[in-house]
C-alpha cells in the first residue's frame, strides 16, 4: 500500500492482509500489553478484529479504537509467533494512519506537538542538529546540573519532571564530524557500502556510528557515509504519517542511490526494519518504485552483513574478560528476523562470556516514543527487563537500537546499577583497537580515523 491521503486506510488495504488472521490465539502469550492486562482488545488478535470490523464497514473508528492502537507497542512479537504469517506491521501502520487522518485523538496541543516534532524537527537533519547543539550547550555548561540541583524542577508537573529526567546526553560531536565521507577499507577492498547514520543515533550515539564505520573498514569495506543524512521515516510511518515517511524515503533514495553499493548498512534495529520496506511504501510511485525495491534488497543490518561476508575476529591479546548479556531490539529480531548474528559476533569477541538473557526478545518498553506517551506500561516493562538483566550477573548489556539503549540506561540510572549499556559494534570496535590486528587477516595498524 503506497502513501497518500485517502478516505480510509484500513478499507483501502488489500483485503487478504486484513482477513489473514485465524484468531488462533498463539500471539497472546507473546504480547506484552495482553500479558499485563489479560484484556482481549489489548492483544494482537483483538486489535486485528477491530481493524477488520472497520475494513468491513461494520464499525466506525472511534477514540477508543484510536487509544487502543496507541496502547500497542508495535513490537511485532506477534509476527514471530503467528503461524499464518499475518503482516501485523502493515496493519498497525494503516490503523495509526486511520487514527491521524480522522483526528481521533487529542486537540490543538497534540497537533502542535506533532507538527513541531514529526512534521518539522525530524524532516530535516539541520533542524535536529541545531536543537541538539542547544541541548548540548545546556548540558556541557553545567546549566542542566544546576537546574536539577536547585530544586526548580519541583515547580513542574510530575510528568514533566519525569520527562526531564529522561533527557538524553547529546554526543560531543555528530557523525559527520567523526566519520569521513569515504573511509577506505583496511587492507584489500572487498565491498563498497553506504552507512546510514540515522537521526537520534546521529545526535545521541554518534560514537556507535563511528565504531560501525571502523568495524566495516576492518572487514574489507570501503565505507561511504554521506553527511547530513535524512531520518529513515520509521518515526513517521509508525505514528500515522505515511506521506511524510514516503517523502523521507525518496530523499534517502536520492542521497544514497542503491545501485552504487554492495550493501546499505543500518546499525539501528528499528530503523533497519522500516528501511527494508521502502518498496511497499513507494509501490505506487512510478519514479521511485523500482529503485525502492532494489533499496530493500541492499539494506542489511550490520550484524547480518558481517556474518554473511565472514567477519574478522580480533586477536585475543590484551582483551579484558567481560560478562555480557544481550537484549534484542524488537524490530531487529521480530521485524528483521536477525536473531543469531549479533550473538555470534558477541561470542566471537575475545574475552567475552555471553550469558543468555531471560525473555531477551521481550520489549523493554521503549518502542519508539512509547515510553513518552504510555509511561506507566513502559515502566512496567522496563522493571521486568531490568530484573532479568540483574539475574544474569552481567556487567555489560548489549543492544542494537538507540531507543532501547536509552531505555536501558534509564533503568540502570534508576536502579543505581553498575552496568554498562553498549552497542555490539562498540564492543567489537574496542576489541579491534586494543589488538591493533585481526586474528584471521593479520593486518597491523590502528583503527583510528587519523590513519584512514
N, C-alpha and C positions, 0 to 999 in steps of 0.2 A: 504494500500500500504506500503510495507516494504522498509527500506532504502537500498541503494546500487546504484552503478553507472549504468546509462542506457542512451540510445541514446536520448530519450525524456521523461521527467517526465509526461507531460500532455497527450501525446499519449499513455502512458502505464497505465494511470488511468482507473479504472473501468468506462466504458462509462456512466453508469447510474448516476454517480456523476456529470459528465460533462454536460449531457443533461437535468438535472432536473429543471433548471431554466425555468420558464414560461414567463419571460420578462414582468411580470405584472406591475412592477414599484413601488410596495409597499415599497421596500427598499430605494427608492430615498430620501424621506424626513428624513430618519434616518442616512444617510451617511454624515459625516462632510465635506469631500472633495467635494462632489457634491453640498451640501448646500452652500459652499463658492464660487464655480465656475460656477455651473449650466451647466457644460460640461459633456456630456453623458459618455465619456470614463473614467471620474473621479468618476463614480458610480459603485456599485457592478454589476448592470446589464450590463453596458458597459464593465467592466473588464472580466466578465464571457463570454461575446460574443467574446472578443479577445482570451481568453483561449480556447473556443470551436473551434474557427477557426483554432487554432494551432493543437488541438487534431484531427480535421477532415482533417488535412493536406491541408487546404486551405490558410494558412498563415504561413510564416516562422517567428520565433521570431526575433525581431529587437531591436535596442537600445531604440526606442520609447516605445515598449512593456515593456522592462526592466524598464525604468524610470517610467512608469505607475504603475507597480507592487510595486515599492518602494515609490510611492506617496500615495499608500493605507496605511492607519493607521493599518489595521488588527484589528480594534476594535471589529468586529463581531456584531455590532448593526444590520447589515442586516440579520443575522441569527435569531435574535429575531423577526424581522418584517416579515420574509419570511413565507408565508402560505404553501409553497411546501416543506419546510424542507431542503432547499439546504445546503449542508455541505460546506460553503464557506471557513471554516478553512482549510480543506483538499485541496481545490482548490488553495487557497492562498499560502500554503506551497509548493505545487507542482510547481506553477508558479515561485516562487522565486528560487526553486531548478533548474528549467529550465534555469533561468537567469544566475545563477552561474555556472552551468555545461557548458554553452556555452560561458561564459566570455563576456557577452554583455555589461557590464558596466566597466568604468574606465580602468586604466592601471596598471603598476607596483606599483605605490604608493598605490593605493587602495588595491591591492592584498597583499602588505606587511602589511598594517594596519590590514587587516582581518586575515592574518596569525599570527600576533603577539597577537591579541586580541582573536578572536573567536577560532583560531586554536591552540593557546599556553596558553595564560593567563587564560582563562576560562575552560581549560581542566584539571587543577589540582589545588586543593584548596590551596596547599602550595605556589604556584606561586602567586596567587591572594593575599594571606595574606602577602607575602613578599613585594609586591608592595604597599599594603595598609599600612604596617609598615613604609615604606619610606615616604609615603604621610602624615601619622600621625606625624612623626618626623618633617617634613617640616611645618606642621600646629602648632604643640604644642610648638615648639621652638620660635614661633613668626616670623619665616622667611617669611612665606606666607604674614602675615600682613605687614612686612617691604617692601616686593616686591610690594605689592599693593599700599602702601603709597608713595613709592619712585618715582613713575611715570615711572618705567622701562617698565611696560606693554604697555605704549603708543607706544613703538617701535614695537610692534607686529601687524600683520594684524588684522583688526576689528573682523573677525570671530574667531581668536584665543583668542582675549580678551573676547569675549562673552563666549567661552568655559571655559576659566579660571574662569570666574565669577560663572559658574555653578558647579565648583568642589565641590563635597560633603564633608562634615566633616566626617572623619573616627572615628568610635567609639573608646573610650579609651581601650576597651577590646573586644575580639572576643567571639562568642557564647560559644565555648568550655571552655573559661575562666570564664564564668558566670553561666553555667549550668552543673551540674554533669552528667556523662553518664547515671545514673539512678536516677531519682528524685522520691522518694516514694509518694504514694497518701496520701493526708491529710485525716485521718480517714480511713474507710474501703475501700480497693481497689476494684473497680468495673470493671476496664478495664486496659489493658496494651496497650499503644500506642507508636508509634515512632513519634518524632518531626523532621520535615525537617527544616534545618536552612538556606538553600539557599546559594547563593554566594554573591550577592550585599547586601542582607539583613544581612548576617553574618558580613560584614565589615563596613557597614554604619548604620544599625539598629539592632545591636545585642541585645540591650535592649528590643526590641519588641519580639525577640525570648525568652529572659529570662521571660518577662511578660507572654508570651503564655504558657511556661512551668509551671509557677506558677499557672496560671488560671486552667490549666488542672489538676494539682495536687489538687487544691482546690475542684475539681469536681470529685474526686474519681479515677483519672487516675494515674497509675504508668507510668512515662514518660521516655522513652528511647531516648537519644539524642546522637547518635554516633558522636564522634569528627571527624573533617577533612572530612566533607561530600562533595560530588561532586555537581557541578552545575546540575540542573534538565535537562538541554538541551533545554529549551524553546528559549533561545537566538539563538541557532544554528538552530533549526527547523524553526524559524520564519525568518531566514536570509539565507535560501538556503543551509544549510549544514546538511541534514538529516542523513548522515552517521556518523557524529560526534555526533548528537543528539542520535542516536541509541547506540553508544558506551557508552555515559554517562548513558543512561537508563540501560544498562547491569551492569555498575559499581554500580548504585544505588540498583539494584535488588540483587547484591551480598552483598553489605554492609548492606542493610536493607531487609532481607527476609520477604516478606509479610505474609507468613504463621505463623509467630511468634507473630503477633499483631492483636488486635481487630480493630485497625484503624491506618492509616498513615496520620499524620496531617500536612497540609500546612496552613500557615498564609499569603501567598502572592497570590493575585488573579491571576496574570499572570502565575506564576509557577504552581499553582494548576490546571489551565485549561490544561496545557501541560501534567502535571503528570498523569492526568486521561485518557491519550490516549497512554500509553506505549503499550497497546495491539495492536493497529493499527500500531505503529511504528515498533514493533518486530514481526509482524504477520508471516513473512517468516522465522523466526529464530527458528529452531526446538528445540534448547536447552532452549530458553527463552520464547517462545510464551505463553505457558500455565501459567507460573508464572507472566508474564506481564498482562495477563487478570485478574488474581487474584489481582495483584497490583492495577489495575484500580478500582476494586470493593472496595478495602480497603482505597484508598486515599480519604480523606474528608477535606474540608475546615474547619477551626477551628470553625467558626460560625455555620455552618450547623451541625457539630458534637455536639457542646454544646447544641443546641436546641433539637437535636434528643435524647440526653441522659437525658435531663431535668436538666438544669444548675441551680446552687445555686445563689440566689441573695444576694448581700452583705447587711448587716444591714444598716439602714439609719442613724444611729448615726454618727455625725461628718462629714457628707458628704457635700461638698460645692455645691451651686447652679451653674449649668453650662448651658449655651445655646449652643447647639451643632447642627451642620448640617452635613450631610453625603454625600460625593461624592463617587459614586460607581466606583470601578475598572471595566473597560470594560470587562475584561476576567473573573471577578468574576460574574458579572451579565449576560453578554451575552454568555460567554463561559461555565461557570459552572451553570448558572441559579440560583445562590444563591443571592436572592434579599431581602427577608423579614428577614432572620435570623440575619444579622448584625443590622438591625433596631430594631428588637425585643430585642436584647441584650442591645443596647444603651438606649432604652426606659426603660429597667429594672434596669438600674444603678440609685440608689437613688440620687436625686438632679439634674439629667439631664433632661432638656427640649429639645426634639428633634424637630428641625424646618426643614421641608422638603425643600430640595434644588431644585430650578427650574432646569430642564434638568439634574437631578442627574446622569443619565446614559450616558450623552453626554461626549465624550472623552475630556480629559484635554490637550491632545497634547503630552503626554509623550510617550505612545505606544512603550515600549521597548527602542530602540535607535532612535525613530522617531525625537525627539527634537534635536538630534545631526545631523541627515542627512537631515532633512526638517525643518530648524529653522523658516522660515517665516510662514508656515502653523501652526506649533506647537505654535508659539507665538500668532497667531490669536485665536487659540482655548483656550490658557491659559487666554488671556484677557477676552474672553467670559465667561469662567468658574469663574474667579475672580469677575467679575461684578455680577454674580448670587450669589456668596458666600457673597459678601458685602450686597446684598439686603436682606439677611436673618437676619442680625443683630447678627449673632452668634459670639461668642468669641473663639469657638473651631470648627475646621473642622476635621472630622474623615474619614479615608480612609484605605483600607486594601491591599495596594500594594506598594512596595518600590519605583518603578519608579514614580507612581502618587504622593507619599509623597514628593519626591524630587522636582517634577514639581510644586506642590502647594507651597512648601517652597520657591522656586524661585519667584513665583508670589507674595507671602507675602513680601519678601525682596524688590522686585522691587517697589511694591506699598507702602512701608513704613507702612504696616498694623500691628496693634496689634492683632494678631490672632495666636492661637496655632494650629499646624498641627500634628495629632496624630493617631496612630492605635487604633481601638476599644479595642483590648486586653490590651493596656496600660491603658486606662481609667478604664477598669474593674479590672485590677490588682491593680491599685491605690486605687480603692474603697474597695477591699478586705483588703489591707494593713491598710487603715485608720480605718476600722471597727474592724479588727482582728478576726471577726467571720462572719459566714454566716447566713442569715435570716432563711433559711429552715433547715440547718444542725445544727446550734448552736455549731459549732466546735470552740473552743478557740485556741488562739495562733497566732503568727505572720506568715507571708507568706515568710519571707526572707529565703535565701538559708542556712543561718547559722544553722537553726533549722531542715534542711532536713535530 
